[in-house]
Amino acid sequence: MGIALNFNELNIERYTKPLVKDTEYIGILSGIINFMQWNVRRRLNRHLGKLIQGLENTDTESFTKATPEQLENLLIDVNNAIQQITKLDEDFSKVDYLKKSKVHEKIEKILAAFYKIESILHKTKYKNIPIEKTSPKIIEGITKMNRRNMSKLISF
């Protein structure tokens, strides 16, 4: 239920004192929260900057010396990193964290660097693999199947 106040017993100070006491720390708490956000943002920017620098200085020539298994493992790692960075970007977007700092720009640079490394890894991995031509029988079978399907579609 609620508190029933009698006009003769009305003591406003008694009822408002807990409210005032509980809210007097809001200024201190908001200052602490702002400082913590600034500190996290500063550390995040520093880590993202180091990652960008590391990715941009990656020696892609060393990929040519790697075995196909090593290249496959690197591709898996790069794809996982791309997914994690993309999820991080989405999570920051949900809480409007990106409006307050250059985090989004740095994440875009990181993703661009990862995609560049991924394309180089793909080229290197598949460069020496021989290309197998499709046998004429398979091509002829697919052509016949397509003709049959097209004639069915046209007849409706």
C-alpha positions as CSV (number, residue, x, y, z in Angstrom):
1,M,0.0,0.0,0.0
2,G,1.2,3.6,0.5
3,I,1.7,5.9,3.3
4,A,-1.4,7.8,4.4
5,L,-0.5,11.3,5.5
6,N,-2.5,13.1,8.0
7,F,-2.5,16.9,7.6
8,N,-1.9,17.5,11.3
9,E,1.1,15.1,11.4
10,L,2.6,16.2,8.1
11,N,6.4,16.4,8.4
12,I,7.7,17.1,4.9
13,E,11.3,17.1,5.9
14,R,11.0,13.6,7.4
15,Y,9.7,12.2,4.0
16,T,12.0,14.1,1.7
17,K,15.3,13.7,3.7
18,P,15.9,10.1,2.5
19,L,15.3,11.2,-1.1
20,V,17.8,14.1,-0.9
21,K,20.3,12.0,0.9
22,D,20.2,9.2,-1.7
23,T,20.6,11.7,-4.6
24,E,23.5,13.8,-3.3
25,Y,26.0,11.3,-4.6
26,I,24.8,11.4,-8.2
27,G,27.4,14.1,-9.1
28,I,30.3,12.0,-7.7
29,L,29.0,8.8,-9.3
30,S,28.6,10.4,-12.7
31,G,32.1,11.8,-12.5
32,I,33.5,8.4,-11.6
33,I,31.6,6.8,-14.5
34,N,32.8,9.5,-17.0
35,F,36.4,8.9,-15.8
36,M,36.0,5.2,-16.2
37,Q,34.6,5.6,-19.7
38,W,37.4,8.0,-20.7
39,N,40.0,5.5,-19.4
40,V,38.5,2.6,-21.3
41,R,38.2,4.6,-24.4
42,R,41.8,5.8,-24.2
43,R,43.1,2.2,-23.7
44,L,40.9,0.9,-26.5
45,N,42.1,3.6,-28.9
46,R,45.7,2.7,-27.9
47,H,45.2,-1.0,-28.5
48,L,43.4,-0.5,-31.8
49,G,46.2,1.8,-32.9
50,K,48.8,-0.8,-32.2
51,L,46.8,-3.4,-34.0
52,I,46.4,-1.2,-37.1
53,Q,50.2,-0.5,-37.1
54,G,50.9,-4.3,-36.7
55,L,48.6,-5.2,-39.5
56,E,49.8,-2.5,-41.9
57,N,53.4,-3.6,-41.3
58,T,52.7,-7.3,-41.9
59,D,55.3,-8.9,-44.1
60,T,53.1,-10.5,-46.7
61,E,56.1,-11.8,-48.6
62,S,56.6,-14.4,-45.9
63,F,53.3,-16.0,-46.9
64,T,54.9,-17.4,-50.1
65,K,57.2,-19.5,-47.9
66,A,54.3,-21.0,-45.9
67,T,52.9,-24.4,-46.5
68,P,49.3,-24.8,-47.6
69,E,48.3,-26.1,-44.1
70,Q,49.9,-23.0,-42.5
71,L,48.1,-20.8,-45.0
72,E,44.8,-22.5,-44.2
73,N,45.3,-22.0,-40.5
74,L,46.1,-18.3,-41.1
75,L,43.0,-18.0,-43.2
76,I,40.9,-19.5,-40.4
77,D,42.5,-17.1,-37.8
78,V,42.0,-14.1,-40.0
79,N,38.3,-15.0,-40.6
80,N,37.8,-15.5,-36.9
81,A,39.4,-12.1,-36.2
82,I,37.2,-10.4,-38.8
83,Q,34.1,-11.9,-37.2
84,Q,35.2,-10.8,-33.7
85,I,36.1,-7.2,-34.8
86,T,32.8,-7.0,-36.7
87,K,30.9,-8.1,-33.6
88,L,32.8,-5.6,-31.5
89,D,31.8,-2.8,-33.9
90,E,28.1,-3.9,-33.7
91,D,28.2,-4.0,-29.9
92,F,29.7,-0.5,-29.8
93,S,27.1,0.7,-32.2
94,K,24.3,-0.6,-29.9
95,V,25.5,1.5,-27.0
96,D,26.3,4.6,-29.1
97,Y,30.0,4.3,-28.0
98,L,31.3,5.1,-31.5
99,K,29.9,8.7,-31.5
100,K,32.2,9.7,-28.8
101,S,35.5,8.6,-30.2
102,K,37.3,7.5,-33.3
103,V,36.9,3.8,-32.5
104,H,34.7,3.2,-35.5
105,E,37.3,4.7,-37.9
106,K,40.0,2.5,-36.4
107,I,37.8,-0.6,-36.6
108,E,37.2,0.2,-40.3
109,K,40.9,0.4,-40.9
110,I,41.5,-2.9,-39.0
111,L,38.8,-4.6,-41.1
112,A,40.3,-3.3,-44.3
113,A,43.8,-4.5,-43.3
114,F,42.4,-7.9,-42.4
115,Y,40.5,-8.2,-45.7
116,K,43.7,-7.2,-47.6
117,I,45.7,-9.9,-45.7
118,E,42.9,-12.4,-46.4
119,S,43.0,-11.8,-50.1
120,I,46.8,-12.2,-50.2
121,L,46.5,-15.4,-48.3
122,H,43.8,-16.7,-50.8
123,K,46.0,-15.8,-53.8
124,T,49.0,-17.4,-52.2
125,K,47.2,-20.5,-51.2
126,Y,45.5,-21.2,-54.5
127,K,48.3,-20.0,-56.8
128,N,50.1,-23.4,-57.1
129,I,47.0,-25.6,-57.1
130,P,46.3,-26.9,-60.6
131,I,43.0,-25.9,-62.1
132,E,41.0,-28.9,-63.2
133,K,38.8,-28.5,-66.2
134,T,35.3,-29.7,-66.2
135,S,34.8,-32.7,-68.4
136,P,32.8,-32.2,-71.5
137,K,30.3,-34.9,-70.4
138,I,29.4,-32.9,-67.3
139,I,29.1,-29.7,-69.3
140,E,26.8,-31.4,-71.8
141,G,24.7,-33.0,-69.1
142,I,24.2,-29.6,-67.4
143,T,23.3,-28.0,-70.7
144,K,20.7,-30.6,-71.4
145,M,19.3,-30.3,-67.9
146,N,19.1,-26.5,-68.3
147,R,17.3,-26.8,-71.7
148,R,14.8,-29.2,-70.2
149,N,14.1,-26.9,-67.2
150,M,13.8,-23.8,-69.5
151,S,11.3,-25.6,-71.7
152,K,9.2,-26.6,-68.7
153,L,9.2,-23.0,-67.5
154,I,8.3,-21.7,-70.9
155,S,5.5,-24.2,-71.4
156,F,3.7,-23.0,-68.2
